[in-house]
Amino acid sequence: MRVTHIITRLVIGGAQENTLATIRGLRAKPDIKLKLISGPTLGPEGSLENEAGKIFGRSSPDFTIIPELVRPVHPLNDFLALLQLKKLLGEQKPDLVHTHSGKAGILGRLAAKRAGVPVIIHHIHGPSFGNFQGASANLIFTAAERYAARATDHFFCSADAMTKRYLAAGIGQPEQFTRIFSGFDLEPFLNTINDRSLRQQTGLNETHFVIGKIARIFKLKGHADLLAAFSKILPQIPHARLLFVGDGALRGEIEQRVRALGLTGKVIFTGLVPPGEVARYIGIMDCVAHLSHREALSRALPQALAAGKPVVAYDFDGANEICVENETGFVVRTGDTAATAQRLTQLARDRELREKLGASGRAFVRQQFSVEKMVDDQYAVYRKLAAKRGLHV
């Protein structure tokens, strides 16, 4: 079976890591031949293009970058990208196209349909419409998703919340959706330690209660909200420290807010951290807070739980599917920084509670989030859809 994956860009992020992990796993299947198409990796979040190059080999024709496939809406570039995608898919003749992210998801599916690709799957890693954006943008993206859905045979969702959101918007039918948790290499997280040398390197000592956040420093990721909650707990928990793992376009703005709140020296920025190093940083955290306003299901949550760290999360989309109230952590109403501060204070004061929640979360993630399970679940759907189309599998 010839399979082509299409993604908008290969920045360091959950959707991108998921895509590359899927490709690595599927390449081990004897009946799958894989190709990857991406737009250029632009922005300060860091790039995974080298990782893709390692998978396919340098200058491999199986990995193609289309310069016009860019994230912002740009009518001319979008039209040119659509033409390029149709041309490439016409040459590759895949049996199945698997798209990821908003722009590549829409253009990739339309190009695949026009190129006569038998099976088209779209992977919803996060919503492209919702109350996180203006009414006109929401209308446009919802209409575009409805239109692209006509060219879609099946949807993968990393959380059931995405299925509900898309069905409620009149996109697809229930039988077209399959939830597949975004798996990752569990071992580094299961085997984390509280590395004293890394603590010292980041300006932390053994007495500090470390609240971690792993995310691009970008809009709607909740960094400003976490700073507001953090400033509320410091009078009661003066040994608390905040550790931001990641970088992004809003770092300067967030650093300025740190200074304005008088938190200099109490908030640490690691900058860009390669995906393979994230587990080391989670190891020196006591809990993880993820206050994103939109996301299907952040990988930071299961990664934290795999390391035995309890989580506090806003009630965004699929957060409650893994951050189970008082079992693996706490879910807080989006925007409620006072309640966030209360939960973080509770965790800071109760080591036994942290250990109980972390142990429960670790057991859940070990069962549900392995890369092998993710790849096998996707592979099973590939074969089922291909058989329906009468393709040789």
C-alpha positions as CSV (number, residue, x, y, z in Angstrom):
1,M,0.0,0.0,0.0
2,R,1.4,3.4,-1.0
3,V,0.8,6.0,1.6
4,T,1.6,9.8,1.5
5,H,1.4,12.0,4.6
6,I,0.9,15.7,4.2
7,I,1.6,18.3,7.0
8,T,1.8,22.1,6.9
9,R,5.2,22.4,8.7
10,L,7.6,20.4,10.8
11,V,8.1,22.6,13.8
12,I,8.7,21.1,17.2
13,G,5.2,20.3,18.3
14,G,2.8,17.5,19.2
15,A,1.2,17.1,15.8
16,Q,4.5,17.0,14.1
17,E,6.1,14.6,16.5
18,N,3.0,12.4,16.2
19,T,3.3,12.4,12.4
20,L,7.0,11.4,12.4
21,A,6.4,8.7,15.1
22,T,3.6,7.3,12.9
23,I,5.8,7.3,9.8
24,R,8.7,5.5,11.7
25,G,6.3,2.8,12.9
26,L,4.5,2.3,9.6
27,R,7.8,2.0,7.7
28,A,8.4,-1.2,9.7
29,K,5.2,-2.7,8.1
30,P,6.2,-4.8,5.1
31,D,3.3,-3.8,3.0
32,I,3.5,0.0,3.4
33,K,5.5,2.4,1.3
34,L,5.6,5.9,2.7
35,K,6.2,9.4,1.5
36,L,6.0,12.7,3.3
37,I,5.1,16.2,2.0
38,S,5.5,19.3,4.1
39,G,5.5,23.0,3.9
40,P,8.6,25.0,4.9
41,T,9.4,25.1,8.7
42,L,9.1,28.8,9.5
43,G,9.1,30.3,13.0
44,P,11.0,30.2,16.3
45,E,9.6,27.0,17.6
46,G,12.4,24.8,16.2
47,S,12.5,22.4,13.3
48,L,12.0,18.6,12.9
49,E,13.0,18.6,9.3
50,N,16.3,17.0,10.2
51,E,14.4,14.2,11.9
52,A,12.4,13.6,8.8
53,G,15.6,13.6,6.8
54,K,17.0,10.9,9.1
55,I,13.9,8.8,8.5
56,F,13.9,9.0,4.7
57,G,17.5,9.7,4.0
58,R,19.1,12.9,2.9
59,S,17.7,14.3,-0.4
60,S,15.3,11.4,-0.6
61,P,12.5,11.9,-3.2
62,D,10.2,10.4,-0.6
63,F,10.4,13.6,1.5
64,T,9.3,16.8,-0.3
65,I,9.0,20.4,0.9
66,I,6.5,22.7,-1.0
67,P,7.6,26.3,-0.4
68,E,4.1,27.7,-1.0
69,L,2.5,25.5,1.6
70,V,2.5,28.0,4.5
71,R,0.4,28.3,7.6
72,P,-1.1,31.8,7.2
73,V,-4.0,32.2,4.7
74,H,-2.5,33.5,1.4
75,P,-4.7,33.1,-1.6
76,L,-1.9,33.0,-4.2
77,N,0.4,30.7,-2.2
78,D,-2.6,28.5,-1.3
79,F,-3.6,28.1,-5.0
80,L,0.0,27.3,-6.0
81,A,0.3,24.8,-3.1
82,L,-2.9,23.1,-4.2
83,L,-1.6,22.8,-7.8
84,Q,1.8,21.4,-6.5
85,L,0.1,18.9,-4.3
86,K,-2.2,17.7,-7.0
87,K,0.8,17.3,-9.4
88,L,2.9,15.5,-6.8
89,L,0.1,13.1,-5.8
90,G,-0.6,12.5,-9.5
91,E,3.0,11.4,-9.9
92,Q,3.2,9.4,-6.7
93,K,-0.1,7.6,-7.2
94,P,-0.7,6.8,-3.5
95,D,-3.4,4.4,-2.4
96,L,-4.0,6.5,0.7
97,V,-3.3,10.1,1.7
98,H,-3.2,11.0,5.4
99,T,-3.3,14.7,6.1
100,H,-2.4,16.6,9.3
101,S,-3.0,20.2,10.6
102,G,-5.4,22.8,9.2
103,K,-3.9,24.2,6.0
104,A,-2.4,20.9,4.8
105,G,-5.5,19.2,5.9
106,I,-7.7,21.2,3.6
107,L,-5.5,21.7,0.6
108,G,-4.1,18.1,0.9
109,R,-7.5,16.5,0.9
110,L,-8.8,18.6,-2.0
111,A,-5.6,17.8,-4.0
112,A,-5.9,14.1,-3.2
113,K,-9.5,14.0,-4.4
114,R,-8.6,15.8,-7.6
115,A,-5.7,13.4,-8.1
116,G,-8.0,10.4,-7.8
117,V,-6.5,9.0,-4.6
118,P,-8.8,6.1,-3.5
119,V,-8.6,6.7,0.3
120,I,-8.3,10.0,2.1
121,I,-7.8,10.4,5.9
122,H,-7.6,13.6,7.9
123,H,-6.0,13.6,11.3
124,I,-7.5,16.2,13.7
125,H,-4.7,17.1,16.2
126,G,-6.5,20.3,17.3
127,P,-9.6,22.3,16.2
128,S,-9.3,24.8,13.4
129,F,-12.5,26.6,14.5
130,G,-14.0,27.6,17.8
131,N,-14.5,30.5,20.2
132,F,-10.8,31.1,20.4
133,Q,-10.9,33.2,17.3
134,G,-13.1,36.0,15.8
135,A,-16.5,35.3,14.3
136,S,-15.5,35.9,10.7
137,A,-12.4,33.7,10.9
138,N,-14.5,31.0,12.6
139,L,-17.1,31.1,9.9
140,I,-14.4,30.8,7.1
141,F,-12.6,27.9,8.8
142,T,-15.8,26.0,9.6
143,A,-17.0,26.4,6.0
144,A,-13.6,25.2,4.7
145,E,-13.6,22.1,7.0
146,R,-17.2,21.2,5.9
147,Y,-16.1,21.5,2.2
148,A,-13.0,19.4,2.7
149,A,-15.0,16.8,4.6
150,R,-16.7,15.9,1.3
151,A,-13.3,14.6,0.1
152,T,-12.6,12.7,3.4
153,D,-13.2,9.0,3.9
154,H,-12.2,9.0,7.6
155,F,-11.0,11.1,10.5
156,F,-8.5,10.3,13.2
157,C,-8.9,12.3,16.4
158,S,-6.5,12.5,19.3
159,A,-9.5,13.1,21.6
160,D,-13.2,12.2,21.6
161,A,-13.8,16.0,22.2
162,M,-12.7,16.6,18.6
163,T,-15.2,14.1,17.3
164,K,-18.0,15.8,19.2
165,R,-16.9,19.3,18.1
166,Y,-16.7,18.3,14.4
167,L,-20.0,16.4,14.4
168,A,-21.8,19.3,16.1
169,A,-20.5,21.6,13.3
170,G,-22.0,19.3,10.7
171,I,-18.7,17.8,9.6
172,G,-18.7,14.1,8.9
173,Q,-20.7,11.2,10.3
174,P,-20.1,9.3,13.6
175,E,-18.9,6.2,11.9
176,Q,-16.1,8.2,10.1
177,F,-14.3,9.1,13.3
178,T,-11.7,7.0,15.3
179,R,-10.0,8.2,18.4
180,I,-6.4,7.3,18.5
181,F,-4.3,8.7,21.4
182,S,-1.1,10.4,20.3
183,G,1.5,7.8,21.3
184,F,5.1,8.5,22.2
185,D,8.2,6.7,23.4
186,L,7.3,5.9,27.0
187,E,10.6,4.7,28.3
188,P,12.4,8.0,28.8
189,F,9.4,9.3,30.7
190,L,8.8,6.2,32.8
191,N,12.5,6.3,33.8
192,T,12.8,10.0,34.7
193,I,14.8,11.0,37.8
194,N,15.1,14.2,39.7
195,D,18.5,15.1,38.2
196,R,20.2,17.4,40.7
197,S,22.8,18.6,38.2
198,L,20.0,19.7,35.8
199,R,18.2,21.5,38.6
200,Q,21.4,23.4,39.4
201,Q,22.0,24.1,35.7
202,T,18.5,25.7,35.5
203,G,19.0,27.7,38.8
204,L,16.9,25.4,41.0
205,N,17.8,23.7,44.3
206,E,16.3,20.7,46.2
207,T,14.0,22.9,48.3
208,H,12.2,24.4,45.3
209,F,8.7,23.2,44.4
210,V,8.8,23.2,40.6
211,I,5.7,23.8,38.5
212,G,6.5,23.0,34.9
213,K,4.9,23.9,31.6
214,I,5.9,22.3,28.3
215,A,4.6,24.2,25.3
216,R,5.5,26.6,22.5
217,I,5.3,30.2,23.8
218,F,2.5,31.1,21.5
219,K,-1.0,32.6,21.7
220,L,-3.7,30.6,23.5
221,K,-1.1,28.3,25.2
222,G,-1.8,29.9,28.6
223,H,1.6,31.2,29.7
224,A,0.2,34.5,30.8
225,D,-2.6,32.8,32.8
226,L,0.0,30.6,34.5
227,L,2.0,33.6,35.5
228,A,-1.1,35.1,37.0
229,A,-1.8,31.9,39.0
230,F,1.8,31.6,40.0
231,S,1.9,35.2,41.4
232,K,-1.1,34.2,43.6
233,I,0.6,31.2,45.2
234,L,4.0,32.8,46.0
235,P,2.9,34.5,49.2
236,Q,1.9,31.0,50.6
237,I,4.5,28.9,48.8
238,P,7.6,31.2,48.5
239,H,9.8,28.3,47.5
240,A,7.7,27.7,44.3
241,R,9.4,28.2,40.9
242,L,8.0,28.1,37.4
243,L,9.8,26.3,34.6
244,F,8.8,27.1,31.0
245,V,10.1,24.5,28.6
246,G,10.0,25.7,25.0
247,D,10.2,28.9,22.9
248,G,8.1,30.8,20.6
249,A,7.0,34.1,19.1
250,L,5.6,35.5,22.4
251,R,8.6,34.8,24.6
252,G,9.6,38.5,24.7
253,E,6.1,39.5,25.7
254,I,6.0,36.8,28.4
255,E,9.4,37.8,29.7
256,Q,8.2,41.4,30.0
257,R,5.2,40.3,32.0
258,V,7.5,38.3,34.3
259,R,9.4,41.6,35.0
260,A,6.1,43.5,35.5
261,L,4.8,41.0,38.0
262,G,8.1,41.1,40.0
263,L,8.8,37.4,39.2
264,T,12.3,37.8,37.9
265,G,14.4,34.9,39.2
266,K,11.4,32.8,40.0
267,V,10.4,32.0,36.4
268,I,13.0,30.0,34.4
269,F,13.0,29.8,30.6
270,T,14.8,26.9,29.1
271,G,14.4,28.0,25.5
272,L,14.2,25.4,22.8
273,V,14.6,21.8,24.0
274,P,14.9,18.9,21.6
275,P,12.1,16.4,22.0
276,G,14.5,13.8,23.2
277,E,15.5,16.0,26.1
278,V,11.9,16.8,27.4
279,A,11.8,13.8,29.7
280,R,14.9,15.1,31.6
281,Y,13.2,18.4,32.3
282,I,9.9,16.8,33.4
283,G,12.0,14.7,35.8
284,I,13.0,17.9,37.8
285,M,9.3,19.1,38.0
286,D,7.0,18.4,40.9
287,C,3.8,18.9,38.8
288,V,2.9,20.1,35.4
289,A,0.4,22.9,34.6
290,H,-1.1,23.2,31.1
291,L,-3.5,26.1,30.7
292,S,-4.0,26.0,27.0
293,H,-7.2,27.5,25.7
294,R,-7.4,25.2,22.7
295,E,-5.9,21.8,21.8
296,A,-7.3,18.4,21.1
297,L,-5.1,16.7,23.7
298,S,-1.6,18.1,24.5
299,R,1.2,15.5,24.6
300,A,2.5,17.4,27.6
301,L,-0.2,15.9,29.7
302,P,0.5,12.1,29.1
303,Q,4.2,12.8,29.1
304,A,3.9,14.3,32.5
305,L,1.8,11.5,33.8
306,A,4.2,8.9,32.3
307,A,6.9,10.5,34.5
308,G,4.6,10.2,37.6
309,K,3.9,14.0,37.7
310,P,0.3,15.2,38.5
311,V,-1.2,17.7,36.1
312,V,-3.4,20.7,36.4
313,A,-5.1,21.7,33.1
314,Y,-7.7,24.0,31.8
315,D,-10.9,22.3,30.6
316,F,-10.0,22.5,26.9
317,D,-11.3,20.0,24.5
318,G,-10.0,16.6,25.4
319,A,-8.1,17.5,28.6
320,N,-10.5,15.6,30.9
321,E,-10.0,12.4,28.9
322,I,-6.6,12.1,30.6
323,C,-6.5,14.7,33.3
324,V,-9.2,12.9,35.4
325,E,-10.3,15.0,38.3
326,N,-8.7,13.9,41.6
327,E,-7.4,10.7,39.9
328,T,-4.5,11.9,37.7
329,G,-4.8,15.6,38.4
330,F,-7.2,18.5,38.4
331,V,-9.2,20.2,35.6
332,V,-10.0,23.9,36.0
333,R,-12.5,26.1,34.2
334,T,-10.6,27.9,31.4
335,G,-9.5,31.3,32.5
336,D,-9.9,30.7,36.3
337,T,-6.5,31.5,37.6
338,A,-7.7,31.6,41.2
339,A,-8.8,28.0,41.0
340,T,-5.6,27.1,39.3
341,A,-3.6,28.7,42.1
342,Q,-5.7,26.8,44.7
343,R,-4.9,23.5,43.0
344,L,-1.2,24.2,42.6
345,T,-1.0,25.2,46.3
346,Q,-2.8,22.0,47.3
347,L,-0.2,19.9,45.3
348,A,2.7,21.9,46.8
349,R,1.5,21.2,50.3
350,D,0.7,17.5,49.9
351,R,3.5,15.2,48.7
352,E,1.3,12.1,49.3
353,L,-1.4,13.5,47.0
354,R,1.2,14.2,44.3
355,E,2.5,10.7,44.5
356,K,-1.0,9.1,44.4
357,L,-2.1,11.1,41.4
358,G,1.2,10.6,39.6
359,A,1.1,6.8,40.1
360,S,-2.5,6.6,38.8
361,G,-1.6,8.7,35.8
362,R,1.5,6.6,35.0
363,A,-0.6,3.4,35.0
364,F,-3.1,4.9,32.6
365,V,-0.6,6.3,30.2
366,R,1.4,3.0,30.1
367,Q,-1.7,1.2,28.9
368,Q,-3.0,3.8,26.4
369,F,-0.1,5.9,25.0
370,S,2.5,3.6,23.5
371,V,3.7,4.3,20.0
372,E,3.1,0.7,19.1
373,K,-0.6,1.0,20.0
374,M,-1.0,4.2,18.1
375,V,0.7,2.9,14.9
376,D,-1.2,-0.5,15.0
377,D,-4.5,1.3,15.5
378,Q,-3.9,3.5,12.5
379,Y,-2.6,0.6,10.4
380,A,-5.8,-1.4,11.1
381,V,-7.9,1.5,9.8
382,Y,-5.7,1.8,6.7
383,R,-6.3,-1.8,5.9
384,K,-10.0,-1.7,6.6
385,L,-10.5,1.3,4.3
386,A,-8.3,0.0,1.6
387,A,-10.2,-3.3,1.6
388,K,-13.5,-1.4,1.2
389,R,-12.0,0.3,-1.9
390,G,-11.0,-3.1,-3.3
391,L,-7.3,-2.3,-3.0
392,H,-4.7,-5.1,-2.6
393,V,-3.7,-5.3,1.0
